[in-house]
Amino acid sequence: MMELAGAYWEDGFATFVHGFMEVTVNDTIRVADVDPDGWNGDFEVVMCTGTSCRVVMADDPGAWVSGGTVEVI
């Protein structure tokens, strides 16, 4: 499990920024404890780097304020 360094939403996709972790396309990640709550949930990864994951998120959850963890489940 990694702490989130940030998150942003654009055009139906959310990107979660975190420290380096092993994650690949089609993995499912769990995001928890983010403020605001709209960022939290289980998501299928559609794009990734070592330090970020992009997922489909149809609705804008609002600006990331703070907190959160991410893990592959």
C-alpha positions as CSV (number, residue, x, y, z in Angstrom):
1,M,0.0,0.0,0.0
2,M,1.3,3.5,-0.9
3,E,0.2,6.9,0.2
4,L,-1.1,9.2,-2.6
5,A,0.9,12.3,-3.4
6,G,-2.0,13.7,-5.5
7,A,-4.8,13.0,-7.9
8,Y,-6.4,14.8,-10.8
9,W,-9.4,14.2,-13.1
10,E,-9.6,15.1,-16.8
11,D,-12.1,14.1,-19.6
12,G,-13.4,11.0,-17.9
13,F,-10.1,9.7,-16.5
14,A,-8.6,10.0,-13.0
15,T,-4.8,9.9,-12.4
16,F,-3.5,8.9,-9.0
17,V,0.1,9.9,-8.2
18,H,2.0,7.8,-5.7
19,G,5.5,6.4,-4.9
20,F,6.9,3.6,-7.0
21,M,4.9,0.4,-7.0
22,E,4.4,-2.6,-9.2
23,V,1.2,-2.1,-11.2
24,T,0.2,-3.0,-14.7
25,V,-2.7,-2.3,-17.1
26,N,-5.8,-4.3,-16.2
27,D,-4.8,-4.6,-12.5
28,T,-7.4,-3.5,-10.0
29,I,-6.4,-0.9,-7.5
30,R,-8.2,0.2,-4.3
31,V,-8.1,3.9,-3.4
32,A,-9.1,4.8,0.1
33,D,-9.2,7.6,2.7
34,V,-9.1,10.5,0.1
35,D,-10.6,13.8,0.8
36,P,-13.1,14.3,-0.9
37,D,-14.7,10.9,-0.8
38,G,-15.5,10.8,-4.6
39,W,-12.0,9.6,-5.3
40,N,-12.3,6.4,-3.2
41,G,-13.1,3.0,-4.8
42,D,-11.9,0.1,-6.7
43,F,-10.8,0.8,-10.3
44,E,-9.3,-1.1,-13.3
45,V,-6.0,0.5,-14.4
46,V,-6.0,1.6,-18.1
47,M,-2.5,3.3,-18.1
48,C,0.3,3.3,-15.7
49,T,3.9,4.3,-15.0
50,G,5.9,3.4,-12.0
51,T,4.6,6.3,-10.0
52,S,1.0,6.9,-11.4
53,C,-2.1,5.0,-12.4
54,R,-4.9,6.2,-14.7
55,V,-8.4,4.8,-14.4
56,V,-11.8,5.5,-16.0
57,M,-13.8,7.8,-13.8
58,A,-16.9,9.2,-15.6
59,D,-17.7,12.0,-13.2
60,D,-15.4,14.7,-11.8
61,P,-15.0,13.9,-8.1
62,G,-13.9,17.4,-7.3
63,A,-10.4,18.7,-6.6
64,W,-8.1,16.3,-4.6
65,V,-7.6,17.9,-1.2
66,S,-5.5,15.5,0.8
67,G,-4.8,12.0,2.0
68,G,-5.4,8.6,0.5
69,T,-3.8,5.3,-0.1
70,V,-3.6,3.1,-3.2
71,E,-2.9,-0.6,-3.4
72,V,-3.2,-3.4,-6.0
73,I,-6.0,-5.9,-5.0
